[in-house]
Amino acid sequence: MDPRDGLPPPGHLVQHRQEGRIPGTHPLPGISGAGVTVGCDRPAPVRQAPARQAPARHPGPDPDPRLEIAGLTALSTCDWPGRLVATVFLQGCPWRCGYCHNPELLDPRTPGRVPWPRVIDLLRRRRGLLDGLVFSGGEPTRQPGLATAMEVVRELGFGVGLHTAGAYPGRLAAVLPLVDWVGLDVKALPDGYPAVTGIGSGADKAFASLRLVLDAGVEHEVRVSVDPALHTEGGVWRLVELLTRSGVRRIVLQQVRRPDGSASAPLPVLIAPPRGVRVRRAE
């Protein structure tokens, strides 16, 4: 691996955004520049990223989308199941979930620490080795330069993955034609959103975004972080039923971590989940 990637020392683990924090690691993957994501499900066989037609652009230097990038993970097997990817973590999120393990990413006023040219340099050096780039956060759709960044990534020949909680359905609709895979966080049943996110209107936006993803036909995974302080056994089962009826093809239940980094006590649904639903434990 190239030292320019800023990889952490051997044995340093950097955590996947959607899982709980690994004890003894920095909560921001790649806050010093980049990292390696490990500690997740065994990846499926790596396949070539889907080929979508990128929008035509005039020739010239790559534009700078002016993203506020808090961290860069140079290699991940978790952030897009079945793919080897790099991941950028974009600053800012409008929600305040009590179990959030990346609180440093919440404040949109915090400037980014990773310049976009460093991301492009990494991708150019990893042609043939990486399948794509995942835009994670925070909430990446809040940044106006996201579509431009995705276009650049596609023109370099890489697939585009997106992690989102669906907080901005209008902005999500604008970038979905540029996305090959979506990891969508659904927080709770609609009436449970205020308790989880601290935002009263969150459910309408999240479920509107879910419908956009399903109607677009894009590959997706819906993740539900199960917090025993906020969710009930029956509520999780009803949410899974709602998602299944809506047409979601892949549902993952995730065990959250407490603020001290220890794994929360799992609800029974994480031990014996509904048929076809995967569980991602906070190891």
Steps between C-alpha positions, in 0.01 A plus 500: 500500500613849416602717798326792332171335597569587862422151623501447877760282673458121488228382732315832496135435419277755338130449538236476231257792529189290549628279780586579860837641595783252550659554842832680490456653154434850381131545417580675175638266235800662341485823697873532447457431130400138441463160654400141451152382589478156653298309756187439292318217331705283267469673163325338210710422194614824347324575174557769245313816595186562294559698184274803472527766237667806649373843396715656229727784604727729309863385508727674743634471854284330761279756675535551873157428657611678818382225729563524872668161550564399862669168426620263230520122526734367233369142503173356630331162458195608705372829366361346178428127543686290248723785382847625582464875538639819640267709716475873562322629811329833439448754777160600633171334594160654585399223742615424853462126551581403856714201398703687238862382520637779280385813685800689363328491161177668610589870493477632141712801594806282562736526200619192319845357561557300181540687170311363201818469286632246752193284433548524125869415534410189698249385240741551212764293675249227586358443151446129457516444877194686627145454372369836612471789742237523772374839618413471868457738788352673690232547237673533162194625310508828694810613309423677170817374329404132532369455145811657348722273707303193393533597133877526536517158667291341226713655225806345664333161450393426859162404641326737740351394833301720737421478872201714595224526756272666247485836674488690170280311250517775239879497499503120502279496189749725322798268557332158472567476122872514586486231772555125459420394857328661801533412867191663654461537876140470612489605863164372623131473426364840394367585845837418655710747302475798737637293789790367292599803292378793706325630185122488474485490118769238452271207422329664203834580342653160571211300358476730198869425440435128538233519230741689273765228539252221434346672198845567354577127501848564635670228705451571866524388859277637776660507843318533833719576802322333791537691826328330796451844656300620199359190329272221613496142385156535347589831339801352320292210370232741372767716335649199322152404382441855372832505314436158348153601381653814349729288281832519684716207386775507766443596864774506763440543872797653679591482865600840638769585751469693822688830543778315682556282192351181638234312305142563602297209635339348191125479469380145422439602138877530453544142620208350306428748217217481249561264211731644236618788722871528573648605833817699541634465852711758681799272556 
